[in-house]
Amino acid sequence: MRDTVYFLAFDGFADWEAALALCEIRRPGDWRVVTVGFSHQPVLSMAGLRVLPEITLDQMDLARAALFVIPGGHMWEHGYGDEAIEMAVRVHSAGAPVAAISSGVLALARAGLLERCRHTGNLSGFIGRHVPDYAGVEQYDPDVLAVSDGGVITASGLGSVEFAREIIRTLDLYSASDREHWYRLFKHAVPPPWFAGEKAVAA
């Protein structure tokens, strides 16, 4: 049963980039969100939040994996994180999607997961500068902030709302119309039509 979303936490991870997506994943109550680390030691996020990983990468249950989320962080630009890169390959090969945002996309490039799927990232040329054997340049889309293709979700660091939308769609959270209302609310501050009814009741 694929009921678990694994979120990678490490020293310096960009905590805000996947926060909205994780909140929406937990809201219906049908999914487990499990924090994964390179060890069981506490890590400090980019904003200074101390996070205690629940499990390590080697303890992830591929049979229960519904999604593996990789946030950005300076670690990826320095070429670290091989264990997470290997796990991304294993999760994807097991039939579950993987998602990365900002510099976390570099992990998927190193994993070879961007060669045959449409993807995006921080800006054109960013991936190639950090991953010399990156072979997916023809699949790179500079005109979107987030995209999902072939079981791979990628996003620019400026596209946290779009990243969340792609994850919501991938996990089939809410109806298609509710997803669109959700996006308009968080991206453009356009309230859904039922808000008007709630205001009337409150008055």
PEZI-V763988 format. One line per field, one symbol per residue. burial: 1 if it has 24 or more other C-alpha atoms within 12 Angstrom, else 0. A space follows every 50 residues. Layout:
burial = ???
This chain:
burial = 00011111111111111111110110000011111111100010100000 11111110011101111111111111101010111111111100011111 11111111111111101111111001110110010110111001111110 11111111111111111111101000001101100000000000000000 000
